[in-house]
Amino acid sequence: MVEHRTVDVNGIRLHIAEEGEGPLVVLLHGFPESWHSWRHQFGPLAAAGFRVVAPDQRGYGASDHPQDVSAYSILHLTGDVVGLIHALGEERAFVVGHDWGAPVAWHTALFRPDVVRGVAGLSVPPPFRGERPPLQAMRERFGGHFYWNYFDQPGVADAEFGKDPRSALRRLLVGASGDGAGGGCYEQALVTDLERGWLADMPEPDELPAWLTEEDLDELTASYANGFTGALNWYRNLDRNWELTAPWHGAGVTPPALYMYGDRDLVPAFPGTAERIGRLPELMPNLVRDPILLPGCGHWTQQERPEEVNAALVDFLTELRG
């Protein structure tokens, strides 16, 4: 049974959900999600002999929402993960991330391989540092219309999503799923009309897909009672993160690793991402197997394809546990 509590970590309070006993597995959600996005993983991983913990990351849900935008840098986010592992009484853990949680997981493994027994990423491959700041690069490529640049504007996306959080979340989740209209075309789905907003061309779905219930949507909507600003502040640190990670330019992720993604996910269609995925076996010397492609799956990997994700994670974690 999943239990909930609050833990003091890295100068803030994090709400966590946990179940099971054994080696620690930390599950890191993405945007716009919460701990609840891992609801299908708790039981199978706990049954396989692992202690499963999923936090609401800083700026999300029942965890603290620092006001300072700079408090959401990659150093703060990875510091939260390392601090959480130690606060839970462990020296090392397995770290698994999806969407924004994947870069946090990859960077935790990059910065602190001594703490990470193994790392898995869903949707977003390892964020090897590019030659230019990402917000700047996308601004030049799309004239400021890419959704990262839209999110970077203080208060703008916050207000758009905050008008009707449930409708915004419904549109975003369905639109970016394998059942949605995005279909892997990022230019159609992720380039924004700055006057009309990002949701303007995302239709309100008549019905939810089978993997998402009204109760799931209720749970997620309630987690945004404090608004979207904390979550959006992660995007507002993209260029700052590029500056902060300069010492690791060219470095690789050395702990044992696993990567999986859907063939209808928008993220692999980003400029240069498909090429990066193809090079993962050489960039990550301890990649345990080739990247796992999930046919028909969109962006919400562990929610859309829980059985396949659970099987891959259990195999990966069990093998590393020895």
Helices and strands as residue ranges (DSSP letters): E 3-9, E 12-19, E 24-28, G 35-38, H 42-47, E 51-55, G 69-72, H 74-87, E 93-98, H 101-111, E 116-122, H 134-142, H 147-152, H 156-163, H 165-175, H 186-190, H 214-222, H 229-232, G 235-237, H 238-244, G 246-248, E 257-262, G 267-269, H 273-278, H 280-283, E 292-294, H 301-304, H 306-321
